[in-house]
Amino acid sequence: MTSSVRYPLDWPRGYVSRGKGEIPNTQTAVYSLKKLLNDGYLSKKDEGGLLLDSGLSDLIWEVTWTDKADTPDDQLEDRFDNVQGYVVFIHGWTGNHTIFEELPGMIVNANPRLVAISVDHNGFGKSVFAQDPRVESCNPPAAMRTIERLVNLLKIRRQRGETTPKVINFVGHSMGGATLFYANPINWSFGEMTRYSLAPALLLEDETTQTFYRGLGLAIDLVNRIPAFEIIERFVKPQIINALCSGASDFIKLAHDTQYSLTPRATTATTLTAMGVLQDWEIPRDFKLFRVMLGHRDALVGLTPMLDLVSKLEFPTANIRVVPGSHYMFSVGRDSAFQHAQNRELVIEDILALHDRAVEMQKSGQRVG
């Protein structure tokens, strides 16, 4: 009988900070790629210029796991490694890793053999660009390349010689949801990756919304270059936040308002422009472990154009959910509690079902369902 080869993780003890999660019996730790490299927890050779290539000065993420007692530092490596898989949360523009609120904690509570990793990326949160970014650094394909390289660097994928299943479950919202379309299944083993895209802002079939984003990007760029135009921003910012956060919780609204203020205008402008000019149709049509959820009154991602797009991509109808809700259909706001609370439960069920299906595919070597 062949035993599974274990490759202990090197980085879990190199956190920036750690504490209790908002969900009972969960814990969190925040990590900085630059700190892990400087402290020797990760190899600069293995890092392979990830920060340089992405244009980021640092890459930050938060890990959430479940444990009834505080996990001792010397047990973190085993706790993070001896699992069935990971749920990697990818936020959208003017957001950061906190926009998923309780979802990471709820997921790991529902399946303690999962660990959640919520990433700040693409110049937002604390993963800021080293200098004003180019459009090519801010679009969904570039973001996906960065996230996949981080996953490889952390060695959380099933490594050579391991016989136990291990799944990477990607969950993206808005621009983060669009990002997931650019993961190439060829780079992943059978049953190794699942994807769940919430309100994906992939506007390839929506010229009207693309024009809107390009206009917003131009307006913010003008403000950045000519301070006298700041009066434009006083008009633009509330429109962006209101459209983005309709139906969401007060926490989400505050998080986006704060993040908008903290993010360099050049990053916000270039990211909006990147979403408005994207015409990359190089999307692999392998959707067996990919689900999409759309809100019926999403002011930013048009329901009909998005359905037109997934139809053109031959995305399976059974893999699409259309639910009553807005762009933040999983965030329980005061005006949307009844609908959005149910949507959030569906999101959790779907993520766990995708994970279980992937595990069974790895075990059996056959497609399940």
Backbone hydrogen bonds, N-H to C=O, Kabsch-Sander energy under -0.5 kcal/mol:
donor,donor_aa,acceptor,acceptor_aa,energy
5,V,161,G,-1.5
14,G,11,W,-2.3
15,Y,12,P,-0.5
16,V,30,V,-3.6
17,S,30,V,-1.0
19,G,28,T,-2.4
21,G,26,T,-2.8
26,T,23,I,-1.4
27,Q,65,W,-3.0
28,T,19,G,-2.8
29,A,63,V,-1.8
30,V,17,S,-2.9
31,Y,61,W,-3.1
33,L,59,L,-2.6
36,L,32,S,-2.4
37,L,33,L,-2.2
38,N,34,K,-2.7
39,D,35,K,-2.6
40,G,37,L,-0.9
41,Y,36,L,-1.9
42,L,36,L,-1.6
47,E,43,S,-2.2
48,G,44,K,-1.2
50,L,47,E,-1.2
53,D,49,G,-3.2
54,S,50,L,-2.2
55,G,51,L,-1.4
56,L,51,L,-0.9
57,S,128,V,-3.1
58,D,128,V,-0.7
61,W,31,Y,-1.8
62,E,118,S,-2.8
63,V,29,A,-3.2
64,T,116,A,-2.5
65,W,27,Q,-2.2
67,D,25,N,-2.5
75,Q,72,P,-2.1
76,L,73,D,-1.5
79,R,75,Q,-2.4
80,F,76,L,-2.7
81,D,77,E,-1.5
82,N,78,D,-2.9
83,V,81,D,-2.2
84,Q,113,R,-2.8
85,G,113,R,-1.2
86,Y,167,V,-2.5
87,V,115,V,-2.2
88,V,86,Y,-0.6
88,V,169,N,-2.6
89,F,87,V,-0.7
89,F,117,I,-2.5
90,I,171,V,-2.9
91,H,119,V,-0.7
95,G,92,G,-1.3
99,I,96,N,-1.9
100,F,97,H,-0.9
101,E,98,T,-2.2
103,L,100,F,-2.4
106,M,102,E,-2.7
107,I,103,L,-2.6
108,V,104,P,-2.2
109,N,105,G,-1.7
110,A,106,M,-1.8
111,N,107,I,-2.0
114,L,111,N,-2.0
115,V,85,G,-1.5
116,A,64,T,-2.7
117,I,87,V,-3.0
118,S,62,E,-3.1
119,V,89,F,-2.2
119,V,117,I,-0.6
120,D,60,I,-2.7
123,G,127,S,-1.1
124,F,121,H,-1.8
127,S,124,F,-1.8
128,V,126,K,-1.3
130,A,55,G,-3.0
131,Q,55,G,-0.5
137,S,134,R,-1.5
138,C,134,R,-0.6
138,C,135,V,-1.4
139,N,135,V,-0.7
143,A,139,N,-2.1
144,M,140,P,-2.4
145,R,141,P,-1.9
146,T,142,A,-1.9
147,I,143,A,-2.3
148,E,144,M,-2.7
149,R,145,R,-2.1
150,L,146,T,-2.1
151,V,147,I,-2.5
152,N,148,E,-2.2
153,L,149,R,-2.5
154,L,150,L,-2.4
155,K,152,N,-0.9
156,I,151,V,-1.3
162,E,159,Q,-2.2
167,V,84,Q,-2.2
168,I,192,E,-3.1
169,N,86,Y,-3.4
169,N,167,V,-0.7
170,F,168,I,-0.7
170,F,194,T,-2.9
171,V,88,V,-2.9
172,G,196,Y,-2.3
173,H,90,I,-2.2
174,S,198,L,-2.3
176,G,173,H,-2.3
178,A,174,S,-2.2
179,T,175,M,-2.1
180,L,176,G,-1.0
181,F,178,A,-1.3
182,Y,179,T,-2.0
183,A,180,L,-1.4
187,N,184,N,-2.1
188,W,185,P,-1.9
192,E,189,S,-2.1
194,T,168,I,-2.1
195,R,289,L,-2.6
196,Y,170,F,-2.1
197,S,291,R,-2.9
198,L,172,G,-3.3
198,L,196,Y,-0.6
199,A,197,S,-0.6
199,A,293,M,-3.1
201,A,174,S,-1.9
202,L,200,P,-1.6
203,L,201,A,-0.8
206,D,203,L,-2.0
210,Q,206,D,-2.2
211,T,207,E,-2.5
212,F,208,T,-1.7
213,Y,209,T,-2.5
214,R,210,Q,-2.5
215,G,211,T,-2.2
216,L,212,F,-2.3
217,G,213,Y,-2.8
218,L,214,R,-2.3
219,A,215,G,-2.4
220,I,216,L,-2.6
221,D,217,G,-2.1
222,L,218,L,-2.2
223,V,219,A,-1.9
224,N,220,I,-2.1
225,R,221,D,-2.0
226,I,222,L,-3.0
229,F,226,I,-2.7
230,E,227,P,-2.0
231,I,228,A,-0.6
232,I,229,F,-2.3
233,E,229,F,-0.7
234,R,230,E,-1.4
235,F,231,I,-0.7
235,F,232,I,-1.0
236,V,232,I,-2.5
237,K,233,E,-2.7
239,Q,235,F,-0.9
240,I,236,V,-2.3
241,I,237,K,-2.6
242,N,238,P,-2.7
243,A,239,Q,-2.3
244,L,240,I,-2.5
245,C,241,I,-2.6
246,S,242,N,-0.7
248,A,245,C,-2.5
253,K,249,S,-1.9
254,L,250,D,-2.4
255,A,251,F,-2.6
256,H,252,I,-2.5
257,D,253,K,-2.2
258,T,254,L,-2.8
259,Q,255,A,-2.5
260,Y,256,H,-2.6
261,S,257,D,-1.6
262,L,258,T,-1.9
263,T,259,Q,-2.0
267,T,264,P,-0.8
268,T,264,P,-1.9
269,A,265,R,-3.1
270,T,266,A,-2.2
271,T,267,T,-2.3
272,L,268,T,-2.3
273,T,269,A,-2.2
274,A,270,T,-2.5
275,M,271,T,-2.0
276,G,272,L,-1.5
277,V,273,T,-1.4
278,L,274,A,-1.0
281,W,279,Q,-0.9
283,I,281,W,-2.5
286,D,284,P,-1.5
287,F,285,R,-0.5
290,F,287,F,-1.6
291,R,195,R,-2.4
292,V,319,N,-2.3
293,M,197,S,-2.6
294,L,321,R,-2.8
296,H,323,V,-2.1
297,R,325,G,-2.6
298,D,295,G,-1.1
299,A,297,R,-0.6
302,G,300,L,-0.6
306,M,302,G,-2.0
307,L,303,L,-2.3
308,D,304,T,-2.5
309,L,305,P,-2.2
310,V,306,M,-2.5
311,S,307,L,-1.9
312,K,308,D,-2.2
313,L,309,L,-2.1
314,E,311,S,-1.3
315,F,310,V,-3.2
319,N,316,P,-1.6
320,I,317,T,-1.8
321,R,292,V,-2.9
323,V,294,L,-2.8
323,V,321,R,-0.5
328,Y,246,S,-0.7
329,M,326,S,-0.9
329,M,327,H,-0.5
331,S,328,Y,-1.8
332,V,330,F,-0.5
333,G,247,G,-1.0
333,G,331,S,-1.2
336,S,333,G,-1.1
337,A,333,G,-0.6
340,H,336,S,-3.0
341,A,337,A,-2.0
342,Q,338,F,-0.9
343,N,339,Q,-2.0
344,R,340,H,-2.5
345,E,341,A,-1.6
346,L,342,Q,-2.0
347,V,343,N,-2.5
348,I,344,R,-2.2
349,E,345,E,-2.5
350,D,346,L,-2.7
351,I,347,V,-2.5
352,L,348,I,-2.3
353,A,349,E,-2.4
354,L,350,D,-2.7
355,H,351,I,-2.2
356,D,352,L,-2.6
357,R,353,A,-2.3
358,A,354,L,-2.3
359,V,355,H,-2.5
360,E,356,D,-2.2
361,M,357,R,-2.1
362,Q,358,A,-2.2
363,K,359,V,-2.2
364,S,360,E,-2.6
365,G,361,M,-2.4
